[in-house]
Each structure stands twice: as C-alpha cells, then as structure tokens.
C-alpha cells in the first residue's frame, strides 16, 4: 500500500514495527561457515563416528490459520490459510568431552513474511564445569523465559507462544546473535537454591528481506542492506528452594546504529538510526502435570529517519507486553492450557491500534513419540501487532477470533 511523501508530511511508518530492533556488526557472520566446516571435517579427524557422538535431529510442522475477520501474519486467514510451514534439521557433535559443536537450519514459510532457509544457530560450546561455560558463533540469545526455546515447536504445548513477547514474524531476528554467551550455575546451598547466570555480547544482523521489516515495506520503505548492531545483556534464573519454582530477570541492550533506507515512491535515499533497551521479568512453576508461568517486559525503542529533502522524523515506542499462562497434562498423551497475553504502546493514540489483548485456550495430543497435533483458539481484541495493511485493505476490525491447527513430526 504505497503512499506519496511530501515535505510537509511525516514518514508513514506503522507503529507496530519496532519491538527489539537491532543494530551494527556483520563481520561475525563468518563464524557460521567456520563452525559448519568444522562439523563436516570432524569425521575425517576421528577414529569413528561413535567417537564424535554425532546426533541428527529435526522436525517438520504444518500449520493452518483461520480468522473470523482480520487477516493475520500476512496470510489470507479469513478464508483459511495453510501458509505456515517449518522444516528443521540440526546436527551436533562432541569431539572431546568438554567441547560440543552444533548447527541448525530451518525452512520457514509464513504468508508473505517469510519463505526461505535460515541458519538458526551455528555454535561451539566449551563447558569447563557447572560454574562456567562459553558458547560462541551464532548463538541463541538467552533473554526472557522462552527465547532460547521458541524455535522448538515440539518442546511445548502452544501452537503460538504469546505474541505479546514472542512474535512469530520476528522470531528469526530475535532468536540469536553473532558473538558469545557465558553461562553457569552457582550452588547457594539447600536453603537458598541455585542461581543460573547468562551473559552475552556480540552483534545482531537482520537481512533486508527479513520479515522483521514487513511493516516498513508496506509503508514503501526498503532497508536493502538490512541492519546490524551490537547487542549485550545478562540474565539471572533463581532456582528457588521451592521445588519447581524459578524466578528470573534479564536485560538486553541494542546500541544505536545507522542503516541505509530507500523511500520508494520518491526514490529518496536516507538513513535509519535505532536504539533499544529491554528489561524483562519472569517466573515459572512446573511440577508433575502442572505448569504456571508469567513474563513482563518493558521495551524502550527509538527510530529516527533522515532524508536530505525532508524533515527528520523520530518515532519513540514505549511497549509494555506481558502474559500469564497455565497448563495441565490430563493424560500421558493429552495436554491442555490457557493464557492471557497483552501488549500496550503508551506512545500510540487512544484506540484499537494502541493495544492487543489475547485470551487463548490450547490443546496438544501426542499420538506417539514422533507425531503430535495442536489445536488452539485465540480471542483477540485490538490491532497493535501482527495485522498488516496489505492483507487488510478495507481496514481492521476491533476484534477477531483466530483458530490455529498444527500437525508435526519430530525425530
């Protein structure tokens, strides 16, 4: 949906695009082929494949989306859409006792936002002992409660994790960074439990064709070379003396950077500067058949667009998303759950575009150790995130119901 920009008009950037925007540093991408080459070369250096403890795993997922009104995730979901497919393969090896290497690739199709193959991670992990270890390469960013596991659909009940924090369209860009993560567990005694820590630093790189820029593309703004930027953070997980209860917090900082952008209707060349800070707080209780979890974060993001012929435009975002969830494993094969998810941007004007509220009920049935199915119903009010203008040319309704069906196989 193209618009024409004049000197008296602001740049029409949708407010929905902004959460956790990254910054600068593409050089670290070279780590991926190095680690991948190491995995391929290892068999030639070992006496046998058993010496390497090579493991190959993966899964394939097919999803179906149906909405009662608004099209969602850039699909034609109001007519029913099967445009959600994921195929994942990961390979890991352990050449020596304290060193492991792993790489994971993914084919991801979701409406018009994604249709291609990406490397989720390619990392080497050296664990000195329980108190200290380090991963380096393209590593998963251990922020929040589920960021490290949001890419592994077979590991959890939900067809969609709460979209307030774990947006499916932004998952590829948020999952990992190029650099290192240090981690470890400190035993604080039987009365205090254990403290797990993670600290990370490096660069997050997003290609210009990534679905992260979907809203910008629909506003006729292209980021041809993508963006990259330094990222750092720390996370603490307190495994409390109460068995099954974990409390935690993380803080992630993306430093500002400048990326080249093009405004298509005029062919104007300009720059985009971004900043982001995101503190996050979470809790999880899991014992026997019960799981209860909650998470809250507060993303402070700023975008500034500069074009030589037009006034500079700045867009602040003050986003406060949270969710509360609970599930119960009714039988060995059947798991049921529900969550409430909410996102609010205080810098948006009053109206349905300022928030999204999502009540969700979910079920999962495991036919065996390899095949499973998920069914989920979302009752959504508000239109802040995951509704794009190109697939809703008549405008957005204030509420919609979303039905999600998924079937998956893992090995």
Phi, psi and omega in degrees: 000090186281148175231162181255130183262131172240169183296339180267356184255145172285156176292127188278070181270124179296138181289343182292341183263108177181336192296126174062037182295131183275186188223230212248147169124073186276349187299328184291352178297337181297343181295327184299306179298330178296313181290321177298319178296323178297317178299319181290329183276340186302318180303327180290339183263354185250159178290327178202165177296330178298327179298331184271347183053048181288133177231139178235123180225167178180179176201161176227137184227135172239127181245155176228132184239137174219129177238149181282339179219274188293138169288141186233153177057035178059026175251167173269060189291337179292343173260359187086123185224129173265017188279055176214105183225138175222133175229124188232138175224129175231145181233132178225155179212155178230089185292327176224162189307322186261357184243131173228151177229147183206150175218142179226129176247154183216134164263128186226121174239126174213100181052226177262005182279328185209138174196082182182183182252134178230158170265112178295313178202156174209101193218154170250142185231119178244113182254109181291309177198188182297335185274340184207133173208166180217137172246145178212152185126219166268107190244150175294139179274115189275045179273153175066194185272322189235009184298322182288341184244000184295343180273359186247080184304323181293348186272353183219165183293316197287138171290323174230124170295159182309121185285353174298325184240319186253073183293126183296325181289339181253005187299316183301323183279337184265340189296319192216165174220167178264119182156229186216156172226127170259147185207164177175173180231128179252125179275116183261010179097163185296335182275340182246346180084213183231153179238117175263138179232150170222138174224139185218157177201153179155218182225142173250129186237131178233124179291156184296337181266006182293149179295348177301331183262019183303312182295323178294318180299322180289340174267014177069025176249120178257143174241079194299325181262006182071194177228159174209155182188157179292142179225143177209160180180175178214147178222139177235131177239116179263112174276095190292164176298337176285112187304127178095350183259125176237131174243145183200170178207151175217159177217125183238138182233126173248117183288155182292152178209176178232128179238150179281133178229158179232130174263109194299313186303328180253351187067023183288135177260134181207193181228154177237124177247136185228152172219151179202138170221137185218095169283148187217139180229139186207161177213148181213132174234124181220121177208129181054247186264358189253138171226132174228133182213155177209151179209144178218133172223169184221096185271122174254112184230141176229136176238134176230122178256134178231124174235139184304325187264000186226159178295149175297139180238128178244140181233104175275148177230130179235081189261132181233084179269153175202164172208158171228132183223157176209146177214158180218127178276103185291317175223179179300331184256339187246126179236133182237148180197174178206154172211159172242126183235143184212138176227133179226132173247109186289344179274355177275150175294160179301142179142179182292337179281002182269344187208167167220128176241129187227113169264129188228136169240142190218154175215151177220136178235124178262108179293322176200195182287355185239328188246132180215162177223147179232142174226134188214141177237129180245133175248102193250131172238136183096163189224025186296317186232152171071012171245117185258153185288325183298327181264005175224061187296339180270005182097169186257137173282156183290341181210160178202158170252137180241124173255129179238126174240136179221141170232137186219154174229137181228156178214000000 
